[in-house]
Amino acid sequence: MCLGVPGKIIEIYEQDGVRTGRVDFGGIVKEACLEYVPEAQVGDYTIIHVGFAITQLDEASAQETLALFHQMGVLHEELEPDKAA
C-alpha cells in the first residue's frame, strides 16, 4: 500500500540545497522533502507521500486521519515496513 500520511512538521532545514524537515506521524518521526509546500512552517500539518510533502491540512483533519490509520493498523506498515507484523 502507498498512502499519503498526515504529519506535523517539527523541524525545517536545508539538506543538499533542498528544503527538508522532520515530520512526526503520531510518534513516528521521519525525514521528508518540503519543496512542494514552501509556505509550510514548523507546527503545520502536511500530507507526506513517498517522502514528499504534497499539501498542508488542518490539525483536526490530520489527527482524525492518523487515528483512522491506527485503527486500521496501516500506520506502522506504511511508515516502518520492515517492522510491520
PDB file with SEQRES, HELIX, SHEET and CRYST1 records, atoms N, CA, C and O in Angstrom:
SEQRES   1 A   85  MET CYS LEU GLY VAL PRO GLY LYS ILE ILE GLU ILE TYR          
SEQRES   2 A   85  GLU GLN ASP GLY VAL ARG THR GLY ARG VAL ASP PHE GLY          
SEQRES   3 A   85  GLY ILE VAL LYS GLU ALA CYS LEU GLU TYR VAL PRO GLU          
SEQRES   4 A   85  ALA GLN VAL GLY ASP TYR THR ILE ILE HIS VAL GLY PHE          
SEQRES   5 A   85  ALA ILE THR GLN LEU ASP GLU ALA SER ALA GLN GLU THR          
SEQRES   6 A   85  LEU ALA LEU PHE HIS GLN MET GLY VAL LEU HIS GLU GLU          
SEQRES   7 A   85  LEU GLU PRO ASP LYS ALA ALA                                  
HELIX    1 AA1 GLU A   59  MET A   72  1                                  14    
HELIX    2 AA2 LEU A   75  LEU A   79  1                                   5    
HELIX    3 AA3 PRO A   81  LYS A   83  5                                   3    
SHEET    1 AA1 5 ILE A  28  CYS A  33  0                                        
SHEET    2 AA1 5 VAL A  18  PHE A  25 -1                                        
SHEET    3 AA1 5 VAL A   5  GLN A  15 -1                                        
SHEET    4 AA1 5 TYR A  45  HIS A  49 -1                                        
SHEET    5 AA1 5 PHE A  52  LEU A  57 -1                                        
CRYST1    1.000    1.000    1.000  90.00  90.00  90.00 P 1           1          
ATOM      1  N   MET A   1       0.851  -1.174   0.000  1.00  0.00           N  
ATOM      2  CA  MET A   1       0.000   0.000   0.000  1.00  0.00           C  
ATOM      3  C   MET A   1       0.900   1.241   0.000  1.00  0.00           C  
ATOM      4  O   MET A   1       2.014   1.199   0.522  1.00  0.00           O  
ATOM      5  N   CYS A   2       0.434   2.304  -0.564  1.00  0.00           N  
ATOM      6  CA  CYS A   2       1.210   3.537  -0.615  1.00  0.00           C  
ATOM      7  C   CYS A   2       0.267   4.700  -0.316  1.00  0.00           C  
ATOM      8  O   CYS A   2      -0.405   5.220  -1.207  1.00  0.00           O  
ATOM      9  N   LEU A   3       0.233   5.092   0.939  1.00  0.00           N  
ATOM     10  CA  LEU A   3      -0.693   6.128   1.389  1.00  0.00           C  
ATOM     11  C   LEU A   3      -0.015   7.482   1.511  1.00  0.00           C  
ATOM     12  O   LEU A   3       1.202   7.565   1.677  1.00  0.00           O  
ATOM     13  N   GLY A   4      -0.801   8.532   1.429  1.00  0.00           N  
ATOM     14  CA  GLY A   4      -0.366   9.852   1.839  1.00  0.00           C  
ATOM     15  C   GLY A   4      -0.715   9.964   3.311  1.00  0.00           C  
ATOM     16  O   GLY A   4      -1.884   9.842   3.677  1.00  0.00           O  
ATOM     17  N   VAL A   5       0.278  10.194   4.164  1.00  0.00           N  
ATOM     18  CA  VAL A   5       0.081  10.160   5.606  1.00  0.00           C  
ATOM     19  C   VAL A   5       0.262  11.559   6.189  1.00  0.00           C  
ATOM     20  O   VAL A   5       1.249  12.227   5.883  1.00  0.00           O  
ATOM     21  N   PRO A   6      -0.678  12.013   7.027  1.00  0.00           N  
ATOM     22  CA  PRO A   6      -0.524  13.332   7.645  1.00  0.00           C  
ATOM     23  C   PRO A   6       0.489  13.302   8.776  1.00  0.00           C  
ATOM     24  O   PRO A   6       0.576  12.335   9.534  1.00  0.00           O  
ATOM     25  N   GLY A   7       1.249  14.380   8.872  1.00  0.00           N  
ATOM     26  CA  GLY A   7       2.225  14.505   9.940  1.00  0.00           C  
ATOM     27  C   GLY A   7       2.460  15.957  10.285  1.00  0.00           C  
ATOM     28  O   GLY A   7       2.153  16.858   9.505  1.00  0.00           O  
ATOM     29  N   LYS A   8       3.013  16.168  11.472  1.00  0.00           N  
ATOM     30  CA  LYS A   8       3.307  17.518  11.964  1.00  0.00           C  
ATOM     31  C   LYS A   8       4.783  17.821  11.741  1.00  0.00           C  
ATOM     32  O   LYS A   8       5.653  17.044  12.136  1.00  0.00           O  
ATOM     33  N   ILE A   9       5.056  18.948  11.111  1.00  0.00           N  
ATOM     34  CA  ILE A   9       6.440  19.366  10.871  1.00  0.00           C  
ATOM     35  C   ILE A   9       7.034  19.821  12.204  1.00  0.00           C  
ATOM     36  O   ILE A   9       6.511  20.731  12.848  1.00  0.00           O  
ATOM     37  N   ILE A  10       8.134  19.179  12.611  1.00  0.00           N  
ATOM     38  CA  ILE A  10       8.754  19.541  13.889  1.00  0.00           C  
ATOM     39  C   ILE A  10      10.103  20.233  13.718  1.00  0.00           C  
ATOM     40  O   ILE A  10      10.645  20.800  14.667  1.00  0.00           O  
ATOM     41  N   GLU A  11      10.637  20.181  12.505  1.00  0.00           N  
ATOM     42  CA  GLU A  11      11.912  20.849  12.236  1.00  0.00           C  
ATOM     43  C   GLU A  11      12.029  21.075  10.734  1.00  0.00           C  
ATOM     44  O   GLU A  11      11.613  20.232   9.940  1.00  0.00           O  
ATOM     45  N   ILE A  12      12.592  22.209  10.347  1.00  0.00           N  
ATOM     46  CA  ILE A  12      12.836  22.508   8.929  1.00  0.00           C  
ATOM     47  C   ILE A  12      14.293  22.907   8.779  1.00  0.00           C  
ATOM     48  O   ILE A  12      14.823  23.676   9.581  1.00  0.00           O  
ATOM     49  N   TYR A  13      14.940  22.376   7.739  1.00  0.00           N  
ATOM     50  CA  TYR A  13      16.332  22.691   7.470  1.00  0.00           C  
ATOM     51  C   TYR A  13      16.608  22.449   5.994  1.00  0.00           C  
ATOM     52  O   TYR A  13      15.771  21.905   5.273  1.00  0.00           O  
ATOM     53  N   GLU A  14      17.773  22.854   5.560  1.00  0.00           N  
ATOM     54  CA  GLU A  14      18.178  22.623   4.182  1.00  0.00           C  
ATOM     55  C   GLU A  14      19.205  21.504   4.155  1.00  0.00           C  
ATOM     56  O   GLU A  14      20.153  21.496   4.941  1.00  0.00           O  
ATOM     57  N   GLN A  15      19.009  20.566   3.248  1.00  0.00           N  
ATOM     58  CA  GLN A  15      19.940  19.450   3.101  1.00  0.00           C  
ATOM     59  C   GLN A  15      20.282  19.310   1.630  1.00  0.00           C  
ATOM     60  O   GLN A  15      19.410  19.028   0.808  1.00  0.00           O  
ATOM     61  N   ASP A  16      21.532  19.503   1.300  1.00  0.00           N  
ATOM     62  CA  ASP A  16      21.989  19.439  -0.091  1.00  0.00           C  
ATOM     63  C   ASP A  16      21.186  20.373  -0.994  1.00  0.00           C  
ATOM     64  O   ASP A  16      20.872  20.029  -2.133  1.00  0.00           O  
ATOM     65  N   GLY A  17      20.857  21.552  -0.479  1.00  0.00           N  
ATOM     66  CA  GLY A  17      20.132  22.548  -1.257  1.00  0.00           C  
ATOM     67  C   GLY A  17      18.637  22.307  -1.363  1.00  0.00           C  
ATOM     68  O   GLY A  17      17.961  22.984  -2.138  1.00  0.00           O  
ATOM     69  N   VAL A  18      18.104  21.357  -0.602  1.00  0.00           N  
ATOM     70  CA  VAL A  18      16.692  21.006  -0.659  1.00  0.00           C  
ATOM     71  C   VAL A  18      16.032  21.300   0.687  1.00  0.00           C  
ATOM     72  O   VAL A  18      16.547  20.923   1.740  1.00  0.00           O  
ATOM     73  N   ARG A  19      14.891  21.975   0.637  1.00  0.00           N  
ATOM     74  CA  ARG A  19      14.125  22.263   1.866  1.00  0.00           C  
ATOM     75  C   ARG A  19      13.579  20.939   2.400  1.00  0.00           C  
ATOM     76  O   ARG A  19      12.787  20.261   1.746  1.00  0.00           O  
ATOM     77  N   THR A  20      14.020  20.601   3.588  1.00  0.00           N  
ATOM     78  CA  THR A  20      13.739  19.297   4.177  1.00  0.00           C  
ATOM     79  C   THR A  20      13.240  19.492   5.593  1.00  0.00           C  
ATOM     80  O   THR A  20      13.470  20.540   6.195  1.00  0.00           O  
ATOM     81  N   GLY A  21      12.564  18.499   6.127  1.00  0.00           N  
ATOM     82  CA  GLY A  21      12.109  18.609   7.500  1.00  0.00           C  
ATOM     83  C   GLY A  21      11.947  17.261   8.164  1.00  0.00           C  
ATOM     84  O   GLY A  21      11.931  16.212   7.520  1.00  0.00           O  
ATOM     85  N   ARG A  22      11.828  17.330   9.472  1.00  0.00           N  
ATOM     86  CA  ARG A  22      11.479  16.147  10.260  1.00  0.00           C  
ATOM     87  C   ARG A  22       9.997  16.268  10.559  1.00  0.00           C  
ATOM     88  O   ARG A  22       9.517  17.314  10.995  1.00  0.00           O  
ATOM     89  N   VAL A  23       9.276  15.170  10.313  1.00  0.00           N  
ATOM     90  CA  VAL A  23       7.823  15.169  10.426  1.00  0.00           C  
ATOM     91  C   VAL A  23       7.414  14.058  11.404  1.00  0.00           C  
ATOM     92  O   VAL A  23       7.882  12.924  11.309  1.00  0.00           O  
ATOM     93  N   ASP A  24       6.535  14.413  12.338  1.00  0.00           N  
ATOM     94  CA  ASP A  24       6.048  13.481  13.357  1.00  0.00           C  
ATOM     95  C   ASP A  24       4.693  12.934  12.938  1.00  0.00           C  
ATOM     96  O   ASP A  24       3.735  13.687  12.762  1.00  0.00           O  
ATOM     97  N   PHE A  25       4.621  11.617  12.779  1.00  0.00           N  
ATOM     98  CA  PHE A  25       3.392  10.924  12.390  1.00  0.00           C  
ATOM     99  C   PHE A  25       2.824  10.211  13.612  1.00  0.00           C  
ATOM    100  O   PHE A  25       2.779   8.981  13.644  1.00  0.00           O  
ATOM    101  N   GLY A  26       2.398  10.957  14.599  1.00  0.00           N  
ATOM    102  CA  GLY A  26       1.822  10.336  15.792  1.00  0.00           C  
ATOM    103  C   GLY A  26       2.813   9.488  16.553  1.00  0.00           C  
ATOM    104  O   GLY A  26       2.452   8.425  17.057  1.00  0.00           O  
ATOM    105  N   GLY A  27       4.050   9.929  16.650  1.00  0.00           N  
ATOM    106  CA  GLY A  27       5.071   9.214  17.403  1.00  0.00           C  
ATOM    107  C   GLY A  27       6.179   8.620  16.552  1.00  0.00           C  
ATOM    108  O   GLY A  27       7.240   8.278  17.074  1.00  0.00           O  
ATOM    109  N   ILE A  28       5.957   8.493  15.271  1.00  0.00           N  
ATOM    110  CA  ILE A  28       6.993   8.021  14.349  1.00  0.00           C  
ATOM    111  C   ILE A  28       7.520   9.247  13.621  1.00  0.00           C  
ATOM    112  O   ILE A  28       6.755   9.955  12.966  1.00  0.00           O  
ATOM    113  N   VAL A  29       8.820   9.506  13.729  1.00  0.00           N  
ATOM    114  CA  VAL A  29       9.407  10.697  13.106  1.00  0.00           C  
ATOM    115  C   VAL A  29      10.230  10.267  11.896  1.00  0.00           C  
ATOM    116  O   VAL A  29      11.076   9.378  11.981  1.00  0.00           O  
ATOM    117  N   LYS A  30       9.961  10.918  10.773  1.00  0.00           N  
ATOM    118  CA  LYS A  30      10.664  10.635   9.522  1.00  0.00           C  
ATOM    119  C   LYS A  30      11.099  11.944   8.876  1.00  0.00           C  
ATOM    120  O   LYS A  30      10.556  13.008   9.174  1.00  0.00           O  
ATOM    121  N   GLU A  31      12.078  11.853   7.994  1.00  0.00           N  
ATOM    122  CA  GLU A  31      12.522  12.989   7.202  1.00  0.00           C  
ATOM    123  C   GLU A  31      11.701  13.051   5.923  1.00  0.00           C  
ATOM    124  O   GLU A  31      11.355  12.020   5.346  1.00  0.00           O  
ATOM    125  N   ALA A  32      11.388  14.283   5.478  1.00  0.00           N  
ATOM    126  CA  ALA A  32      10.612  14.448   4.248  1.00  0.00           C  
ATOM    127  C   ALA A  32      11.066  15.707   3.511  1.00  0.00           C  
ATOM    128  O   ALA A  32      11.531  16.671   4.120  1.00  0.00           O  
ATOM    129  N   CYS A  33      10.922  15.674   2.217  1.00  0.00           N  
ATOM    130  CA  CYS A  33      11.193  16.834   1.374  1.00  0.00           C  
ATOM    131  C   CYS A  33      10.008  17.800   1.485  1.00  0.00           C  
ATOM    132  O   CYS A  33       8.855  17.389   1.354  1.00  0.00           O  
ATOM    133  N   LEU A  34      10.293  19.081   1.727  1.00  0.00           N  
ATOM    134  CA  LEU A  34       9.248  20.093   1.881  1.00  0.00           C  
ATOM    135  C   LEU A  34       9.217  21.088   0.716  1.00  0.00           C  
ATOM    136  O   LEU A  34       8.569  22.131   0.809  1.00  0.00           O  
ATOM    137  N   GLU A  35       9.907  20.773  -0.364  1.00  0.00           N  
ATOM    138  CA  GLU A  35       9.990  21.697  -1.504  1.00  0.00           C  
ATOM    139  C   GLU A  35       8.636  22.039  -2.105  1.00  0.00           C  
ATOM    140  O   GLU A  35       8.454  23.152  -2.597  1.00  0.00           O  
ATOM    141  N   TYR A  36       7.687  21.120  -2.079  1.00  0.00           N  
ATOM    142  CA  TYR A  36       6.378  21.356  -2.712  1.00  0.00           C  
ATOM    143  C   TYR A  36       5.410  22.132  -1.831  1.00  0.00           C  
ATOM    144  O   TYR A  36       4.319  22.490  -2.275  1.00  0.00           O  
ATOM    145  N   VAL A  37       5.798  22.394  -0.590  1.00  0.00           N  
ATOM    146  CA  VAL A  37       4.962  23.195   0.325  1.00  0.00           C  
ATOM    147  C   VAL A  37       5.831  24.299   0.948  1.00  0.00           C  
ATOM    148  O   VAL A  37       6.083  24.291   2.152  1.00  0.00           O  
ATOM    149  N   PRO A  38       6.283  25.244   0.120  1.00  0.00           N  
ATOM    150  CA  PRO A  38       7.218  26.266   0.602  1.00  0.00           C  
ATOM    151  C   PRO A  38       6.648  27.147   1.703  1.00  0.00           C  
ATOM    152  O   PRO A  38       7.411  27.746   2.462  1.00  0.00           O  
ATOM    153  N   GLU A  39       5.313  27.240   1.811  1.00  0.00           N  
ATOM    154  CA  GLU A  39       4.699  28.069   2.843  1.00  0.00           C  
ATOM    155  C   GLU A  39       4.601  27.357   4.190  1.00  0.00           C  
ATOM    156  O   GLU A  39       4.301  27.998   5.197  1.00  0.00           O  
ATOM    157  N   ALA A  40       4.846  26.052   4.231  1.00  0.00           N  
ATOM    158  CA  ALA A  40       4.726  25.273   5.466  1.00  0.00           C  
ATOM    159  C   ALA A  40       5.788  25.683   6.475  1.00  0.00           C  
ATOM    160  O   ALA A  40       6.936  25.952   6.121  1.00  0.00           O  
ATOM    161  N   GLN A  41       5.382  25.727   7.739  1.00  0.00           N  
ATOM    162  CA  GLN A  41       6.255  26.114   8.835  1.00  0.00           C  
ATOM    163  C   GLN A  41       6.238  25.046   9.917  1.00  0.00           C  
ATOM    164  O   GLN A  41       5.383  24.160   9.911  1.00  0.00           O  
ATOM    165  N   VAL A  42       7.189  25.131  10.848  1.00  0.00           N  
ATOM    166  CA  VAL A  42       7.206  24.230  11.998  1.00  0.00           C  
ATOM    167  C   VAL A  42       5.866  24.357  12.718  1.00  0.00           C  
ATOM    168  O   VAL A  42       5.385  25.463  12.965  1.00  0.00           O  
ATOM    169  N   GLY A  43       5.273  23.219  13.049  1.00  0.00           N  
ATOM    170  CA  GLY A  43       3.980  23.191  13.716  1.00  0.00           C  
ATOM    171  C   GLY A  43       2.816  22.948  12.769  1.00  0.00           C  
ATOM    172  O   GLY A  43       1.723  22.596  13.212  1.00  0.00           O  
ATOM    173  N   ASP A  44       3.037  23.131  11.467  1.00  0.00           N  
ATOM    174  CA  ASP A  44       1.995  22.872  10.473  1.00  0.00           C  
ATOM    175  C   ASP A  44       1.881  21.379  10.207  1.00  0.00           C  
ATOM    176  O   ASP A  44       2.819  20.615  10.435  1.00  0.00           O  
ATOM    177  N   TYR A  45       0.714  20.983   9.722  1.00  0.00           N  
ATOM    178  CA  TYR A  45       0.476  19.600   9.317  1.00  0.00           C  
ATOM    179  C   TYR A  45       0.492  19.520   7.808  1.00  0.00           C  
ATOM    180  O   TYR A  45       0.040  20.431   7.115  1.00  0.00           O  
ATOM    181  N   THR A  46       1.020  18.409   7.309  1.00  0.00           N  
ATOM    182  CA  THR A  46       1.137  18.212   5.878  1.00  0.00           C  
ATOM    183  C   THR A  46       0.894  16.741   5.552  1.00  0.00           C  
ATOM    184  O   THR A  46       1.034  15.877   6.417  1.00  0.00           O  
ATOM    185  N   ILE A  47       0.536  16.464   4.322  1.00  0.00           N  
ATOM    186  CA  ILE A  47       0.406  15.090   3.851  1.00  0.00           C  
ATOM    187  C   ILE A  47       1.737  14.708   3.206  1.00  0.00           C  
ATOM    188  O   ILE A  47       2.230  15.403   2.317  1.00  0.00           O  
ATOM    189  N   ILE A  48       2.309  13.601   3.663  1.00  0.00           N  
ATOM    190  CA  ILE A  48       3.560  13.100   3.101  1.00  0.00           C  
ATOM    191  C   ILE A  48       3.254  11.867   2.269  1.00  0.00           C  
ATOM    192  O   ILE A  48       2.595  10.935   2.729  1.00  0.00           O  
ATOM    193  N   HIS A  49       3.744  11.880   1.039  1.00  0.00           N  
ATOM    194  CA  HIS A  49       3.580  10.735   0.133  1.00  0.00           C  
ATOM    195  C   HIS A  49       4.946  10.394  -0.438  1.00  0.00           C  
ATOM    196  O   HIS A  49       5.590  11.240  -1.059  1.00  0.00           O  
ATOM    197  N   VAL A  50       5.384   9.185  -0.237  1.00  0.00           N  
ATOM    198  CA  VAL A  50       6.699   8.681  -0.663  1.00  0.00           C  
ATOM    199  C   VAL A  50       7.831   9.670  -0.361  1.00  0.00           C  
ATOM    200  O   VAL A  50       8.701   9.904  -1.200  1.00  0.00           O  
ATOM    201  N   GLY A  51       7.809  10.245   0.844  1.00  0.00           N  
ATOM    202  CA  GLY A  51       8.889  11.112   1.288  1.00  0.00           C  
ATOM    203  C   GLY A  51       8.772  12.569   0.898  1.00  0.00           C  
ATOM    204  O   GLY A  51       9.677  13.353   1.183  1.00  0.00           O  
ATOM    205  N   PHE A  52       7.668  12.960   0.245  1.00  0.00           N  
ATOM    206  CA  PHE A  52       7.473  14.335  -0.189  1.00  0.00           C  
ATOM    207  C   PHE A  52       6.200  14.906   0.420  1.00  0.00           C  
ATOM    208  O   PHE A  52       5.146  14.272   0.372  1.00  0.00           O  
ATOM    209  N   ALA A  53       6.298  16.101   0.992  1.00  0.00           N  
ATOM    210  CA  ALA A  53       5.109  16.816   1.450  1.00  0.00           C  
ATOM    211  C   ALA A  53       4.387  17.321   0.210  1.00  0.00           C  
ATOM    212  O   ALA A  53       4.982  17.983  -0.640  1.00  0.00           O  
ATOM    213  N   ILE A  54       3.090  16.999   0.112  1.00  0.00           N  
ATOM    214  CA  ILE A  54       2.368  17.370  -1.111  1.00  0.00           C  
ATOM    215  C   ILE A  54       1.280  18.403  -0.882  1.00  0.00           C  
ATOM    216  O   ILE A  54       0.829  19.034  -1.838  1.00  0.00           O  
ATOM    217  N   THR A  55       0.843  18.594   0.358  1.00  0.00           N  
ATOM    218  CA  THR A  55      -0.163  19.602   0.668  1.00  0.00           C  
ATOM    219  C   THR A  55      -0.210  19.809   2.173  1.00  0.00           C  
ATOM    220  O   THR A  55       0.270  18.974   2.939  1.00  0.00           O  
ATOM    221  N   GLN A  56      -0.783  20.913   2.585  1.00  0.00           N  
ATOM    222  CA  GLN A  56      -0.994  21.171   4.009  1.00  0.00           C  
ATOM    223  C   GLN A  56      -2.436  20.836   4.364  1.00  0.00           C  
ATOM    224  O   GLN A  56      -3.301  20.772   3.490  1.00  0.00           O  
ATOM    225  N   LEU A  57      -2.688  20.621   5.659  1.00  0.00           N  
ATOM    226  CA  LEU A  57      -4.046  20.417   6.141  1.00  0.00           C  
ATOM    227  C   LEU A  57      -4.126  20.869   7.587  1.00  0.00           C  
ATOM    228  O   LEU A  57      -3.107  21.099   8.237  1.00  0.00           O  
ATOM    229  N   ASP A  58      -5.350  20.993   8.081  1.00  0.00           N  
ATOM    230  CA  ASP A  58      -5.539  21.464   9.443  1.00  0.00           C  
ATOM    231  C   ASP A  58      -5.287  20.331  10.439  1.00  0.00           C  
ATOM    232  O   ASP A  58      -5.336  19.154  10.085  1.00  0.00           O  
ATOM    233  N   GLU A  59      -5.018  20.708  11.686  1.00  0.00           N  
ATOM    234  CA  GLU A  59      -4.674  19.729  12.718  1.00  0.00           C  
ATOM    235  C   GLU A  59      -5.795  18.726  12.975  1.00  0.00           C  
ATOM    236  O   GLU A  59      -5.523  17.537  13.138  1.00  0.00           O  
ATOM    237  N   ALA A  60      -7.041  19.177  13.013  1.00  0.00           N  
ATOM    238  CA  ALA A  60      -8.164  18.275  13.286  1.00  0.00           C  
ATOM    239  C   ALA A  60      -8.258  17.179  12.221  1.00  0.00           C  
ATOM    240  O   ALA A  60      -8.451  16.009  12.552  1.00  0.00           O  
ATOM    241  N   SER A  61      -8.125  17.545  10.968  1.00  0.00           N  
ATOM    242  CA  SER A  61      -8.163  16.558   9.884  1.00  0.00           C  
ATOM    243  C   SER A  61      -6.987  15.592   9.980  1.00  0.00           C  
ATOM    244  O   SER A  61      -7.146  14.389   9.775  1.00  0.00           O  
ATOM    245  N   ALA A  62      -5.817  16.121  10.291  1.00  0.00           N  
ATOM    246  CA  ALA A  62      -4.631  15.271  10.419  1.00  0.00           C  
ATOM    247  C   ALA A  62      -4.807  14.267  11.550  1.00  0.00           C  
ATOM    248  O   ALA A  62      -4.526  13.081  11.373  1.00  0.00           O  
ATOM    249  N   GLN A  63      -5.270  14.729  12.716  1.00  0.00           N  
ATOM    250  CA  GLN A  63      -5.443  13.833  13.863  1.00  0.00           C  
ATOM    251  C   GLN A  63      -6.503  12.776  13.588  1.00  0.00           C  
ATOM    252  O   GLN A  63      -6.337  11.617  13.969  1.00  0.00           O  
ATOM    253  N   GLU A  64      -7.581  13.164  12.934  1.00  0.00           N  
ATOM    254  CA  GLU A  64      -8.643  12.217  12.592  1.00  0.00           C  
ATOM    255  C   GLU A  64      -8.114  11.126  11.662  1.00  0.00           C  
ATOM    256  O   GLU A  64      -8.395   9.943  11.856  1.00  0.00           O  
ATOM    257  N   THR A  65      -7.354  11.532  10.659  1.00  0.00           N  
ATOM    258  CA  THR A  65      -6.802  10.567   9.704  1.00  0.00           C  
ATOM    259  C   THR A  65      -5.794   9.646  10.384  1.00  0.00           C  
ATOM    260  O   THR A  65      -5.804   8.436  10.153  1.00  0.00           O  
ATOM    261  N   LEU A  66      -4.918  10.215  11.226  1.00  0.00           N  
ATOM    262  CA  LEU A  66      -3.956   9.378  11.940  1.00  0.00           C  
ATOM    263  C   LEU A  66      -4.660   8.355  12.827  1.00  0.00           C  
ATOM    264  O   LEU A  66      -4.243   7.199  12.894  1.00  0.00           O  
ATOM    265  N   ALA A  67      -5.730   8.776  13.508  1.00  0.00           N  
ATOM    266  CA  ALA A  67      -6.488   7.857  14.360  1.00  0.00           C  
ATOM    267  C   ALA A  67      -7.098   6.723  13.527  1.00  0.00           C  
ATOM    268  O   ALA A  67      -7.075   5.566  13.944  1.00  0.00           O  
ATOM    269  N   LEU A  68      -7.636   7.052  12.362  1.00  0.00           N  
ATOM    270  CA  LEU A  68      -8.197   6.019  11.481  1.00  0.00           C  
ATOM    271  C   LEU A  68      -7.116   5.052  10.999  1.00  0.00           C  
ATOM    272  O   LEU A  68      -7.338   3.842  10.961  1.00  0.00           O  
ATOM    273  N   PHE A  69      -5.956   5.578  10.635  1.00  0.00           N  
ATOM    274  CA  PHE A  69      -4.857   4.717  10.200  1.00  0.00           C  
ATOM    275  C   PHE A  69      -4.424   3.785  11.330  1.00  0.00           C  
ATOM    276  O   PHE A  69      -4.138   2.612  11.094  1.00  0.00           O  
ATOM    277  N   HIS A  70      -4.375   4.310  12.568  1.00  0.00           N  
ATOM    278  CA  HIS A  70      -4.032   3.469  13.726  1.00  0.00           C  
ATOM    279  C   HIS A  70      -5.058   2.361  13.877  1.00  0.00           C  
ATOM    280  O   HIS A  70      -4.692   1.199  14.055  1.00  0.00           O  
ATOM    281  N   GLN A  71      -6.342   2.707  13.808  1.00  0.00           N  
ATOM    282  CA  GLN A  71      -7.414   1.711  13.954  1.00  0.00           C  
ATOM    283  C   GLN A  71      -7.324   0.639  12.877  1.00  0.00           C  
ATOM    284  O   GLN A  71      -7.562  -0.539  13.143  1.00  0.00           O  
ATOM    285  N   MET A  72      -6.984   1.043  11.678  1.00  0.00           N  
ATOM    286  CA  MET A  72      -6.885   0.095  10.569  1.00  0.00           C  
ATOM    287  C   MET A  72      -5.589  -0.714  10.621  1.00  0.00           C  
ATOM    288  O   MET A  72      -5.448  -1.725   9.932  1.00  0.00           O  
ATOM    289  N   GLY A  73      -4.646  -0.257  11.446  1.00  0.00           N  
ATOM    290  CA  GLY A  73      -3.378  -0.963  11.565  1.00  0.00           C  
ATOM    291  C   GLY A  73      -2.429  -0.749  10.407  1.00  0.00           C  
ATOM    292  O   GLY A  73      -1.548  -1.577  10.172  1.00  0.00           O  
ATOM    293  N   VAL A  74      -2.589   0.345   9.676  1.00  0.00           N  
ATOM    294  CA  VAL A  74      -1.752   0.568   8.494  1.00  0.00           C  
ATOM    295  C   VAL A  74      -0.648   1.605   8.710  1.00  0.00           C  
ATOM    296  O   VAL A  74       0.234   1.740   7.861  1.00  0.00           O  
ATOM    297  N   LEU A  75      -0.677   2.336   9.821  1.00  0.00           N  
ATOM    298  CA  LEU A  75       0.305   3.404  10.008  1.00  0.00           C  
ATOM    299  C   LEU A  75       1.717   2.846  10.114  1.00  0.00           C  
ATOM    300  O   LEU A  75       2.615   3.297   9.403  1.00  0.00           O  
ATOM    301  N   HIS A  76       1.921   1.880  10.985  1.00  0.00           N  
ATOM    302  CA  HIS A  76       3.265   1.304  11.123  1.00  0.00           C  
ATOM    303  C   HIS A  76       3.682   0.556   9.865  1.00  0.00           C  
ATOM    304  O   HIS A  76       4.854   0.576   9.488  1.00  0.00           O  
ATOM    305  N   GLU A  77       2.723  -0.108   9.210  1.00  0.00           N  
ATOM    306  CA  GLU A  77       3.013  -0.807   7.956  1.00  0.00           C  
ATOM    307  C   GLU A  77       3.515   0.172   6.892  1.00  0.00           C  
ATOM    308  O   GLU A  77       4.441  -0.131   6.140  1.00  0.00           O  
ATOM    309  N   GLU A  78       2.893   1.338   6.842  1.00  0.00           N  
ATOM    310  CA  GLU A  78       3.227   2.330   5.833  1.00  0.00           C  
ATOM    311  C   GLU A  78       4.551   3.037   6.138  1.00  0.00           C  
ATOM    312  O   GLU A  78       5.351   3.290   5.237  1.00  0.00           O  
ATOM    313  N   LEU A  79       4.771   3.351   7.413  1.00  0.00           N  
ATOM    314  CA  LEU A  79       5.943   4.154   7.776  1.00  0.00           C  
ATOM    315  C   LEU A  79       7.174   3.336   8.154  1.00  0.00           C  
ATOM    316  O   LEU A  79       8.304   3.805   8.025  1.00  0.00           O  
ATOM    317  N   GLU A  80       6.949   2.130   8.614  1.00  0.00           N  
ATOM    318  CA  GLU A  80       8.062   1.269   9.002  1.00  0.00           C  
ATOM    319  C   GLU A  80       7.838  -0.142   8.460  1.00  0.00           C  
ATOM    320  O   GLU A  80       7.584  -1.068   9.231  1.00  0.00           O  
ATOM    321  N   PRO A  81       7.932  -0.312   7.143  1.00  0.00           N  
ATOM    322  CA  PRO A  81       7.586  -1.605   6.543  1.00  0.00           C  
ATOM    323  C   PRO A  81       8.422  -2.773   7.055  1.00  0.00           C  
ATOM    324  O   PRO A  81       7.941  -3.906   7.087  1.00  0.00           O  
ATOM    325  N   ASP A  82       9.658  -2.518   7.452  1.00  0.00           N  
ATOM    326  CA  ASP A  82      10.495  -3.598   7.962  1.00  0.00           C  
ATOM    327  C   ASP A  82      10.100  -4.034   9.370  1.00  0.00           C  
ATOM    328  O   ASP A  82      10.572  -5.068   9.843  1.00  0.00           O  
ATOM    329  N   LYS A  83       9.232  -3.258  10.061  1.00  0.00           N  
ATOM    330  CA  LYS A  83       8.789  -3.590  11.403  1.00  0.00           C  
ATOM    331  C   LYS A  83       7.337  -4.026  11.446  1.00  0.00           C  
ATOM    332  O   LYS A  83       6.796  -4.280  12.522  1.00  0.00           O  
ATOM    333  N   ALA A  84       6.702  -4.115  10.293  1.00  0.00           N  
ATOM    334  CA  ALA A  84       5.282  -4.475  10.238  1.00  0.00           C  
ATOM    335  C   ALA A  84       5.082  -5.919  10.648  1.00  0.00           C  
ATOM    336  O   ALA A  84       5.943  -6.770  10.427  1.00  0.00           O  
ATOM    337  N   ALA A  85       3.917  -6.184  11.256  1.00  0.00           N  
ATOM    338  CA  ALA A  85       3.611  -7.555  11.695  1.00  0.00           C  
ATOM    339  C   ALA A  85       3.094  -8.383  10.546  1.00  0.00           C  
ATOM    340  O   ALA A  85       2.785  -9.561  10.723  1.00  0.00           O  
TER     341      ALA A  85                                                      
END                                                                             
